Amino acid sequence: MTAKTKNIEKRIGLFVCHCGVNIAGVVDVEKVAEVMKDYPGVTFSTDYVYMCSDPGQQMIIDTIKEKHLDGIIVAACSPTLHEKTFQEAARLAGLNPYQIEIANIREQDSWVHSDKAKATKKAVKIVRSHVAKALQNENLLPIKVDVNRRALVIGGGVSGLQAAMDIADHGYEVILVEKNPSIGGKMIQLSETFPTLDCSQCILTPKMVEVSRHPRIKLLTYHEVESVSGFVGNFKVRIRKKPRYVDETLCNLCGECEKVCPQIVPDEFNMGLSFRKAVYMPFPQAIPGTFTLDAEHCLGLNPVRCGKCKDVCDKKAIDYDMKETIVEEEVGAIVVATGYDLYTMQALGEYGGEKYLDVVNGLEFERILSASGPTGGEIRRPSDGKVPKSVVFIQCSGSRDTEKHLPYCSKICCMYTAKHAMMYRHRVPDGQAIVFYIDVRTGGKSFDEFYMRTVEEDKVLYIRGKVSKIFKEGDKLIVWGVDTLTGKKVEVEADMV
């Protein structure tokens, strides 16, 4: 960066922030300000403990006026945090707000270095690069562009449904895209919600109906977003419509197609704990209320056609010739509410999740608890249908493990485990529930009280420790772990984990 490319007629002011000790603890901010005083184009250079504070902003305003500055550089934190703050200060001083440069010497310097001399040298280089840009900046004026007043919501779970309703209730048209045959997401699979133990479906199904009937919501189930182009306020979205092979305008839900279908496959709604036909409804309360033909498993779509479902359909709703189509929509805003996927059991080989039928994940246990689940809400082992008299729950599975899995806390497993243990004890009063945990984190209103109920009233045993291995002996599961409070090894015999 030589002075040859710079407009040194401009008067640039530099303000270096200490950010308390966030920056000043590693970077010699006084030295940065002092070094830059003699840099070409820099008219004024100083430092202050908190530039974003009211005195700091007033210093900038006063200096712009007194020194007749044409541009300023604030060497501080990320522009995502305070760029608008300093732009407003510049505007109040009569300076075009786009003559402001934020030199990030916190996230890009002090927070990633410990050597003070090197960090200070780097800070000077960062500031110099912003001086070069500031000298070339031109005044800009904001412009207004027409905004498409339609919104796209991607995901038909509880978050997507609520977002769509909130937007539509404010008078805007919404396109709601869900990749599965029905809206509902993961919440429709849950039994109860914590900490109130309300019926999950009782909360969600009315929302699903409301969305389907809302005059300003266009519901696109069995669709997936292919691409998004355009710019803020004006997006063009290509959406792939997957063939359902059932004309939902003709289907009257008689169910005759399902009765005659010979193909039986695991039911994903019940997490593979039960079976469904190749032509199916995801669940009785599905919206839209129509059948879907599973192309992967349907014999009728293969060269040697089965055709039984089509033969019995009086309404002629079965159409094997449906093809994928592309739908194009224009929107001004996009809400991404695509939900989550469970951490895979394959990654937890030491727990035997892929090996032992009676080792289940949290969502599988939800389906066992649910009245609409494969056992009608009775707690029974997947392997033999017996009622388990001892169940071990393992928290932080795949979380808070910096060596093999994910380093962060999931934020929900403490509470849903407490709910699972409580529900188990309510339905199997003579059963024993044991929870292995690293820490109990109950960050929410009434969450801690809920957890304490499981311990004090429902007599759930909590063991602070990690599980190292699960293996089978006869019809029992043996759980090996370590009690981190006592430092002793723990071995627990369980019917289900």
BADRENVEX-250786 format. One record per residue (C-alpha): residue number from 0; x, y, z. Coordinates in steps of 0.05 Angstrom, whole numbers, plus 5000, padded with zeros to 4 digits. Example, Ala and Ser with C-alpha at 12.3 -4.5 7.8 and 13.67 -1.06 7.14 Angstrom:
NODE:k:x:y:z
NODE:0:5246:4910:5156 $
NODE:1:5273:4979:5143 $
This chain:
NODE:k:x:y:z
NODE:0:5000:5000:5000 $
NODE:1:5039:5060:4975 $
NODE:2:5017:5132:4976 $
NODE:3:5015:5132:4900 $
NODE:4:4945:5102:4899 $
NODE:5:4918:5144:4954 $
NODE:6:4878:5208:4954 $
NODE:7:4919:5241:5009 $
NODE:8:4878:5305:5002 $
NODE:9:4825:5272:5044 $
NODE:10:4828:5282:5119 $
NODE:11:4822:5215:5155 $
NODE:12:4812:5207:5230 $
NODE:13:4831:5143:5267 $
NODE:14:4798:5121:5332 $
NODE:15:4828:5059:5365 $
NODE:16:4784:5025:5417 $
NODE:17:4810:4988:5478 $
NODE:18:4745:4949:5484 $
NODE:19:4762:4945:5558 $
NODE:20:4815:4891:5558 $
NODE:21:4786:4852:5500 $
NODE:22:4833:4888:5453 $
NODE:23:4879:4926:5499 $
NODE:24:4897:4862:5537 $
NODE:25:4934:4836:5476 $
NODE:26:4944:4896:5429 $
NODE:27:4983:4958:5449 $
NODE:28:4928:5005:5427 $
NODE:29:4966:5068:5447 $
NODE:30:5023:5047:5402 $
NODE:31:4976:5034:5344 $
NODE:32:4947:5103:5350 $
NODE:33:5015:5135:5357 $
NODE:34:5046:5098:5297 $
NODE:35:4988:5118:5253 $
NODE:36:4993:5192:5268 $
NODE:37:5047:5200:5216 $
NODE:38:5016:5154:5164 $
NODE:39:4999:5189:5098 $
NODE:40:4928:5213:5096 $
NODE:41:4916:5207:5171 $
NODE:42:4900:5275:5200 $
NODE:43:4881:5253:5270 $
NODE:44:4894:5191:5312 $
NODE:45:4874:5173:5383 $
NODE:46:4851:5116:5428 $
NODE:47:4796:5109:5479 $
NODE:48:4773:5055:5526 $
NODE:49:4703:5046:5498 $
NODE:50:4691:5079:5431 $
NODE:51:4620:5053:5427 $
NODE:52:4600:5087:5492 $
NODE:53:4566:5155:5493 $
NODE:54:4631:5193:5509 $
NODE:55:4667:5153:5455 $
NODE:56:4614:5170:5403 $
NODE:57:4613:5243:5424 $
NODE:58:4689:5244:5416 $
NODE:59:4681:5221:5344 $
NODE:60:4626:5272:5330 $
NODE:61:4665:5330:5360 $
NODE:62:4730:5310:5325 $
NODE:63:4697:5305:5256 $
NODE:64:4671:5376:5264 $
NODE:65:4734:5406:5295 $
NODE:66:4784:5372:5248 $
NODE:67:4739:5376:5186 $
NODE:68:4749:5302:5174 $
NODE:69:4728:5271:5107 $
NODE:70:4728:5200:5133 $
NODE:71:4741:5161:5196 $
NODE:72:4767:5092:5215 $
NODE:73:4746:5059:5280 $
NODE:74:4793:5003:5299 $
NODE:75:4750:4961:5344 $
NODE:76:4707:4899:5342 $
NODE:77:4668:4867:5285 $
NODE:78:4628:4914:5240 $
NODE:79:4568:4868:5249 $
NODE:80:4565:4893:5320 $
NODE:81:4575:4968:5317 $
NODE:82:4582:4992:5245 $
NODE:83:4512:5023:5247 $
NODE:84:4530:5056:5314 $
NODE:85:4589:5093:5284 $
NODE:86:4553:5109:5219 $
NODE:87:4500:5144:5260 $
NODE:88:4553:5183:5298 $
NODE:89:4583:5205:5231 $
NODE:90:4515:5226:5205 $
NODE:91:4502:5268:5267 $
NODE:92:4569:5303:5254 $
NODE:93:4549:5318:5182 $
NODE:94:4594:5265:5151 $
NODE:95:4568:5216:5099 $
NODE:96:4559:5150:5138 $
NODE:97:4591:5111:5082 $
NODE:98:4657:5146:5096 $
NODE:99:4664:5101:5157 $
NODE:100:4711:5041:5159 $
NODE:101:4712:4990:5215 $
NODE:102:4780:4957:5224 $
NODE:103:4766:4893:5262 $
NODE:104:4825:4885:5310 $
NODE:105:4786:4844:5360 $
NODE:106:4758:4781:5326 $
NODE:107:4812:4783:5273 $
NODE:108:4870:4800:5320 $
NODE:109:4867:4804:5396 $
NODE:110:4819:4745:5403 $
NODE:111:4862:4699:5361 $
NODE:112:4932:4719:5384 $
NODE:113:4970:4721:5449 $
NODE:114:5037:4751:5429 $
NODE:115:5030:4825:5443 $
NODE:116:5084:4850:5397 $
NODE:117:5060:4809:5338 $
NODE:118:4987:4826:5352 $
NODE:119:5004:4900:5354 $
NODE:120:5042:4895:5288 $
NODE:121:4982:4860:5257 $
NODE:122:4934:4913:5283 $
NODE:123:4976:4967:5249 $
NODE:124:4973:4928:5183 $
NODE:125:4897:4920:5189 $
NODE:126:4888:4994:5203 $
NODE:127:4933:5013:5144 $
NODE:128:4892:4971:5097 $
NODE:129:4830:5008:5119 $
NODE:130:4864:5075:5110 $
NODE:131:4878:5056:5038 $
NODE:132:4804:5041:5028 $
NODE:133:4780:5103:5066 $
NODE:134:4822:5147:5021 $
NODE:135:4785:5120:4960 $
NODE:136:4715:5119:4990 $
NODE:137:4661:5161:4958 $
NODE:138:4598:5189:4987 $
NODE:139:4539:5142:4978 $
NODE:140:4465:5153:4985 $
NODE:141:4416:5098:5003 $
NODE:142:4366:5082:4948 $
NODE:143:4297:5052:4952 $
NODE:144:4280:4990:4912 $
NODE:145:4213:4957:4904 $
NODE:146:4205:4897:4950 $
NODE:147:4163:4836:4935 $
NODE:148:4114:4833:4992 $
NODE:149:4109:4757:4992 $
NODE:150:4148:4711:5038 $
NODE:151:4175:4641:5032 $
NODE:152:4179:4596:5093 $
NODE:153:4221:4534:5085 $
NODE:154:4201:4479:5133 $
NODE:155:4133:4457:5158 $
NODE:156:4150:4441:5230 $
NODE:157:4124:4480:5289 $
NODE:158:4172:4538:5277 $
NODE:159:4155:4543:5203 $
NODE:160:4081:4538:5216 $
NODE:161:4083:4593:5269 $
NODE:162:4127:4637:5225 $
NODE:163:4079:4628:5166 $
NODE:164:4019:4645:5208 $
NODE:165:4052:4706:5239 $
NODE:166:4070:4734:5171 $
NODE:167:4003:4717:5140 $
NODE:168:3965:4748:5198 $
NODE:169:4001:4813:5184 $
NODE:170:3972:4815:5115 $
NODE:171:4026:4784:5072 $
NODE:172:4022:4725:5026 $
NODE:173:4064:4665:5047 $
NODE:174:4090:4605:5009 $
NODE:175:4103:4548:5058 $
NODE:176:4148:4493:5030 $
NODE:177:4153:4425:5065 $
NODE:178:4195:4368:5036 $
NODE:179:4154:4312:5068 $
NODE:180:4083:4290:5048 $
NODE:181:4054:4326:5109 $
NODE:182:4069:4386:5152 $
NODE:183:4082:4375:5226 $
NODE:184:4157:4364:5230 $
NODE:185:4187:4330:5290 $
NODE:186:4137:4358:5340 $
NODE:187:4080:4317:5313 $
NODE:188:4120:4255:5333 $
NODE:189:4127:4276:5405 $
NODE:190:4084:4249:5461 $
NODE:191:4083:4307:5511 $
NODE:192:4119:4374:5517 $
NODE:193:4159:4396:5577 $
NODE:194:4151:4425:5629 $
NODE:195:4074:4426:5625 $
NODE:196:4065:4356:5597 $
NODE:197:4015:4381:5547 $
NODE:198:3996:4334:5490 $
NODE:199:4041:4352:5432 $
NODE:200:3990:4335:5379 $
NODE:201:3936:4374:5416 $
NODE:202:3980:4436:5409 $
NODE:203:4004:4425:5338 $
NODE:204:3946:4396:5299 $
NODE:205:3902:4459:5307 $
NODE:206:3960:4500:5280 $
NODE:207:3967:4452:5221 $
NODE:208:3893:4460:5205 $
NODE:209:3897:4536:5213 $
NODE:210:3955:4539:5164 $
NODE:211:3921:4495:5113 $
NODE:212:3859:4540:5115 $
NODE:213:3893:4607:5118 $
NODE:214:3873:4649:5057 $
NODE:215:3943:4680:5052 $
NODE:216:3984:4616:5059 $
NODE:217:4000:4574:4998 $
NODE:218:4019:4505:5024 $
NODE:219:4068:4464:4982 $
NODE:220:4079:4396:5014 $
NODE:221:4124:4344:4983 $
NODE:222:4164:4401:4952 $
NODE:223:4237:4420:4960 $
NODE:224:4273:4485:4947 $
NODE:225:4322:4475:4890 $
NODE:226:4355:4543:4884 $
NODE:227:4348:4616:4904 $
NODE:228:4372:4675:4862 $
NODE:229:4363:4750:4864 $
NODE:230:4377:4800:4919 $
NODE:231:4348:4826:4984 $
NODE:232:4275:4840:4976 $
NODE:233:4270:4806:4908 $
NODE:234:4285:4732:4905 $
NODE:235:4269:4681:4852 $
NODE:236:4259:4611:4880 $
NODE:237:4258:4546:4841 $
NODE:238:4219:4492:4879 $
NODE:239:4217:4419:4859 $
NODE:240:4149:4386:4864 $
NODE:241:4158:4312:4877 $
NODE:242:4106:4266:4847 $
NODE:243:4057:4239:4899 $
NODE:244:4027:4191:4847 $
NODE:245:3960:4205:4881 $
NODE:246:3916:4263:4857 $
NODE:247:3898:4296:4923 $
NODE:248:3839:4331:4891 $
NODE:249:3808:4263:4874 $
NODE:250:3830:4221:4934 $
NODE:251:3772:4211:4984 $
NODE:252:3813:4175:5037 $
NODE:253:3775:4110:5030 $
NODE:254:3840:4072:5044 $
NODE:255:3825:4015:4996 $
NODE:256:3892:4026:4962 $
NODE:257:3929:4016:5027 $
NODE:258:3890:3952:5043 $
NODE:259:3909:3917:4978 $
NODE:260:3981:3941:4975 $
NODE:261:4027:3880:4984 $
NODE:262:4090:3920:4999 $
NODE:263:4107:3930:5072 $
NODE:264:4164:3977:5094 $
NODE:265:4187:4008:5160 $
NODE:266:4145:4068:5181 $
NODE:267:4189:4129:5188 $
NODE:268:4135:4166:5228 $
NODE:269:4143:4113:5282 $
NODE:270:4218:4113:5273 $
NODE:271:4219:4043:5243 $
NODE:272:4185:4012:5304 $
NODE:273:4124:3993:5261 $
NODE:274:4109:3983:5188 $
NODE:275:4068:4017:5134 $
NODE:276:4048:4002:5063 $
NODE:277:4081:4031:5000 $
NODE:278:4019:4073:4991 $
NODE:279:4005:4108:5057 $
NODE:280:3985:4168:5098 $
NODE:281:4042:4191:5143 $
NODE:282:3995:4194:5203 $
NODE:283:3919:4200:5212 $
NODE:284:3921:4276:5223 $
NODE:285:3966:4289:5164 $
NODE:286:3956:4353:5123 $
NODE:287:3942:4350:5067 $
NODE:288:3896:4292:5082 $
NODE:289:3915:4247:5024 $
NODE:290:3954:4184:5009 $
NODE:291:4024:4184:4980 $
NODE:292:4055:4129:4938 $
NODE:293:4126:4114:4959 $
NODE:294:4163:4109:4893 $
NODE:295:4223:4075:4923 $
NODE:296:4183:4015:4947 $
NODE:297:4121:4014:4901 $
NODE:298:4118:3953:4856 $
NODE:299:4070:3989:4809 $
NODE:300:4124:4037:4787 $
NODE:301:4172:3982:4769 $
NODE:302:4175:3951:4698 $
NODE:303:4132:3893:4723 $
NODE:304:4074:3932:4751 $
NODE:305:4033:3910:4810 $
NODE:306:3975:3958:4797 $
NODE:307:3931:3934:4854 $
NODE:308:3922:4003:4885 $
NODE:309:3902:4033:4818 $
NODE:310:3853:3976:4805 $
NODE:311:3814:3987:4869 $
NODE:312:3813:4064:4866 $
NODE:313:3742:4083:4845 $
NODE:314:3761:4156:4841 $
NODE:315:3819:4142:4793 $
NODE:316:3865:4182:4839 $
NODE:317:3925:4137:4828 $
NODE:318:3969:4162:4772 $
NODE:319:4033:4124:4758 $
NODE:320:4053:4174:4704 $
NODE:321:4062:4235:4750 $
NODE:322:4130:4269:4740 $
NODE:323:4173:4317:4778 $
NODE:324:4158:4389:4760 $
NODE:325:4191:4455:4777 $
NODE:326:4151:4511:4809 $
NODE:327:4179:4582:4807 $
NODE:328:4159:4634:4858 $
NODE:329:4181:4706:4870 $
NODE:330:4186:4729:4942 $
NODE:331:4216:4787:4982 $
NODE:332:4236:4750:5045 $
NODE:333:4256:4679:5063 $
NODE:334:4249:4645:5131 $
NODE:335:4291:4581:5138 $
NODE:336:4259:4535:5189 $
NODE:337:4287:4469:5167 $
NODE:338:4292:4438:5236 $
NODE:339:4343:4386:5256 $
NODE:340:4365:4314:5246 $
NODE:341:4381:4266:5302 $
NODE:342:4453:4249:5317 $
NODE:343:4463:4181:5284 $
NODE:344:4466:4118:5325 $
NODE:345:4520:4093:5278 $
NODE:346:4567:4145:5307 $
NODE:347:4554:4116:5377 $
NODE:348:4578:4046:5364 $
NODE:349:4598:4035:5437 $
NODE:350:4524:4039:5455 $
NODE:351:4503:3984:5407 $
NODE:352:4447:4025:5377 $
NODE:353:4452:3990:5310 $
NODE:354:4463:3922:5343 $
NODE:355:4412:3916:5399 $
NODE:356:4338:3929:5386 $
NODE:357:4327:3952:5458 $
NODE:358:4377:4010:5452 $
NODE:359:4334:4066:5424 $
NODE:360:4343:4140:5412 $
NODE:361:4301:4196:5443 $
NODE:362:4252:4202:5385 $
NODE:363:4241:4127:5383 $
NODE:364:4224:4130:5457 $
NODE:365:4176:4187:5443 $
NODE:366:4138:4143:5394 $
NODE:367:4135:4088:5446 $
NODE:368:4106:4137:5496 $
NODE:369:4056:4167:5447 $
NODE:370:3984:4144:5447 $
NODE:371:3989:4146:5370 $
NODE:372:4053:4105:5371 $
NODE:373:4065:4032:5354 $
NODE:374:4046:4007:5424 $
NODE:375:3989:4055:5437 $
NODE:376:4029:4090:5492 $
NODE:377:4047:4026:5530 $
NODE:378:4121:4021:5544 $
NODE:379:4145:3957:5513 $
NODE:380:4213:3933:5489 $
NODE:381:4221:3932:5414 $
NODE:382:4255:3863:5417 $
NODE:383:4200:3822:5450 $
NODE:384:4144:3869:5469 $
NODE:385:4156:3859:5544 $
NODE:386:4148:3916:5594 $
NODE:387:4218:3938:5614 $
NODE:388:4227:3938:5690 $
NODE:389:4292:3978:5687 $
NODE:390:4310:4032:5637 $
NODE:391:4376:4070:5632 $
NODE:392:4376:4139:5600 $
NODE:393:4442:4168:5574 $
NODE:394:4447:4243:5568 $
NODE:395:4496:4282:5525 $
NODE:396:4500:4225:5474 $
NODE:397:4544:4253:5420 $
NODE:398:4549:4321:5455 $
NODE:399:4601:4354:5499 $
NODE:400:4654:4307:5472 $
NODE:401:4714:4344:5442 $
NODE:402:4750:4281:5421 $
NODE:403:4700:4238:5383 $
NODE:404:4635:4275:5375 $
NODE:405:4606:4346:5382 $
NODE:406:4637:4394:5432 $
NODE:407:4575:4434:5449 $
NODE:408:4513:4422:5493 $
NODE:409:4449:4403:5456 $
NODE:410:4409:4447:5505 $
NODE:411:4349:4400:5505 $
NODE:412:4371:4330:5526 $
NODE:413:4369:4345:5601 $
NODE:414:4296:4364:5597 $
NODE:415:4270:4312:5550 $
NODE:416:4308:4258:5589 $
NODE:417:4275:4282:5653 $
NODE:418:4208:4279:5617 $
NODE:419:4222:4209:5590 $
NODE:420:4243:4184:5658 $
NODE:421:4182:4215:5691 $
NODE:422:4135:4186:5639 $
NODE:423:4167:4117:5646 $
NODE:424:4157:4118:5722 $
NODE:425:4085:4141:5714 $
NODE:426:4069:4083:5667 $
NODE:427:4112:4030:5700 $
NODE:428:4106:4048:5774 $
NODE:429:4147:3987:5795 $
NODE:430:4202:4002:5745 $
NODE:431:4270:4033:5758 $
NODE:432:4295:4093:5717 $
NODE:433:4369:4110:5719 $
NODE:434:4399:4172:5684 $
NODE:435:4473:4179:5668 $
NODE:436:4490:4253:5660 $
NODE:437:4550:4298:5655 $
NODE:438:4516:4360:5683 $
NODE:439:4442:4377:5690 $
NODE:440:4427:4442:5653 $
NODE:441:4355:4465:5662 $
NODE:442:4356:4534:5631 $
NODE:443:4283:4554:5625 $
NODE:444:4221:4575:5664 $
NODE:445:4198:4518:5711 $
NODE:446:4251:4472:5681 $
NODE:447:4290:4462:5746 $
NODE:448:4227:4448:5785 $
NODE:449:4208:4396:5732 $
NODE:450:4275:4362:5739 $
NODE:451:4270:4362:5815 $
NODE:452:4202:4328:5810 $
NODE:453:4233:4270:5772 $
NODE:454:4284:4261:5828 $
NODE:455:4242:4275:5890 $
NODE:456:4172:4251:5870 $
NODE:457:4185:4200:5816 $
NODE:458:4248:4172:5848 $
NODE:459:4291:4173:5786 $
NODE:460:4363:4157:5802 $
NODE:461:4414:4205:5771 $
NODE:462:4486:4182:5765 $
NODE:463:4538:4235:5747 $
NODE:464:4581:4199:5698 $
NODE:465:4594:4174:5628 $
NODE:466:4576:4108:5596 $
NODE:467:4633:4073:5561 $
NODE:468:4600:4011:5534 $
NODE:469:4535:3973:5528 $
NODE:470:4532:3899:5514 $
NODE:471:4482:3842:5520 $
NODE:472:4480:3784:5568 $
NODE:473:4419:3739:5557 $
NODE:474:4359:3784:5551 $
NODE:475:4391:3840:5592 $
NODE:476:4433:3899:5571 $
NODE:477:4495:3912:5613 $
NODE:478:4515:3985:5618 $
NODE:479:4586:4002:5638 $
NODE:480:4601:4071:5662 $
NODE:481:4640:4114:5711 $
NODE:482:4611:4153:5770 $
NODE:483:4652:4217:5764 $
NODE:484:4632:4239:5835 $
NODE:485:4663:4178:5868 $
NODE:486:4712:4158:5813 $
NODE:487:4686:4087:5815 $
NODE:488:4664:4042:5758 $
NODE:489:4590:4029:5752 $
NODE:490:4555:3969:5721 $
NODE:491:4480:3971:5712 $
NODE:492:4435:3916:5687 $
NODE:493:4377:3943:5645 $
NODE:494:4319:3918:5602 $
NODE:495:4323:3978:5557 $
NODE:496:4369:4037:5543 $
